[in-house]
Amino acid sequence: MQNEDVMSETVVAADDPEYYADLSEYLNALSSPTRLKILKVLEAGPKDIREVAGGDIGTSYENTKKHMAKLLNAGVVKKEAGIGRSTSGGGALPVWKYSVASGGVWRR
């Protein structure tokens, strides 16, 4: 018996080869368990790469940076200028803060 609350949708595929290239890049970005963990961490709010790498992701700064670049290129995350940790001189370091892009990941 089929649940009446479940709606089925048809994905409309375009004849444009660029559409398929973009869709492939998007799906590839979401195909990594590490990148999915990164998205879960960013769900709580904007973070810089060091904060993401230092969390529960279990990867190095360099590896996290590569994963973040793939998510950024696919349009799943966005980056904005932000303020990092405080310096010994009383100032703060400028950093890139990453967050989940609006509409970047669909949820039901």
Buried (B, 14 or more C-beta within 10 A) or exposed (E): EEEEEEEEEEEEEEEEEEEEEBBEBBEEBBEEEBBBBBBEBBEEEBBBBBBBBEBEBEBEEEEBBEBBBBBBEBBBBBBEEBEBEEEEEEEEEEBBBBBBBEEBBEEE
